[in-house]
């Protein structure tokens, strides 16, 4: 069995020990070894990978058969920590979330258990580049429909580096690609009636985020779209393959050198100072945990419509796959803050782990925009003396928290804000919820109608005459 990072492996075992104790299941089965615990025919396929393309890596499986829940997770290992570590982290994060979701759930029928199935495919190009495609199927019996998610990653087996679509083609190439994909989808008789809908054109717009789920095969590039991204749910998760013969001058797989394009930041540089009256009230809208294509885009649209700005505390692991949104934030005058790399509890980390969480996010934001964040928001708003001493950036908390993550109710978010907001307040929101994007449509113009200037965190403290000091904690501009 390939070596795994010790702490992550222990975490996997601990996670399933809890699950086993609560659900009456068996221990995980790794590498397909051991007796198949799936005695119920309805779930027997969970114990094996059911995909065809396994061109690279060896299969590793985590199987759990509980009284009320079943898990079958399959993923590749490559004997390369640069690939194996993030893949294992991805799989265990999904499993952990599922275990939390099914806590207390009781199946009323043997064939109506809560289900989680993670399966994958791999394709190898030039004996060096491996594309991994995960399909995550989750079915909760009380839900109307199962959830199906597609996640892809492209790795260099020689260096362990992960590459994104923007490493393969520039913006002009992205425009060409979007036309090719649209034409291919229109040619498919199964999709024809849907290709005139607004969702089709929005979901296939030439943004890196729209085309972030891709795999390089020997014949061409497979692009997969999420359910509802471009077509109604009945169409599932559509995919389309563009042959390399149609991508001449766009994606060239002849060699590693021709495949990878040099990348240059597209950020246009510093903007002119905005006209802000220091004698008038001002507030800072802040958004955590993104960017997330649909909701962050809607929020940016609202802010642009009303000539307003905000501060986005981004997760580093979402930056490169949402480069267009990060660039748009910078170009439209918003501030980008650091919210860790993958939302770890910063107060529990070693000094090295903390530095990785902060520095990796600083680096990817600078890679895209040419400028690294000036402020950080600690995850969960949690900090201690050691974090203050080591984090190296001013820590920005908040003074108004409408609990948008908990209620997911636009009207309650709006009411909460207007009952409490005042000059100098920092409002905490999350740009990963549709309900928050809906609330922002009312919050932004109404705050302006009430005389508030909407400013970035940096502008708020600048015009309130407050200097931001690394390691200090701020929750209001007064």
Helices and strands as residue ranges (DSSP letters): H 6-23, G 41-47, E 58-65, E 69-77, H 81-102, E 114-125, E 129-139, E 147-156, E 162-163, G 165-167, H 171-187, G 192-194, H 198-203, E 214-216, E 220-224, G 233-235, E 239-243, G 244-246, H 256-259, E 282-288, H 293-305, E 311-314, G 316-318, G 320-322, H 323-331, E 335-338, G 346-348, H 351-369, E 375-376, G 379-381, H 385-390, E 394-396, E 400-401, H 404-407, H 410-420, E 426-430, H 434-449, E 453-454, H 457-463, E 473-474
